């Protein structure tokens, strides 16, 4: 399985950004998918996850009610819509499926 993340960038606090991950090399419908992030000097943490059929989602307390994870079976993508961004959301965002990781995309939120 290969995961290719894109969509990071610089945004002001309070703004929105959408990151996307293209999944290839596996059977998309059989993959649980997640987004992790790693801020400078901190451990990598789970941000959001979505089940194989898309009906169940999980969000960390830090992003609940601000971020939305979604998946598209036709495009084989998993997206993370991030609203009301805060400077503490600044991190490299990684898409993940079990033991497979994407290369990460940098999100910087300026205050």
Secondary structure by P-SEA (a helix, b strand, c coil): cbbbbcbbbbbcccbbbbbbbbbccccccccccbbbbbcccccccccccccccccbbbbcccccccccccccccccbbbbbbcccccccccbbbbbcccccccbbbbbbcc
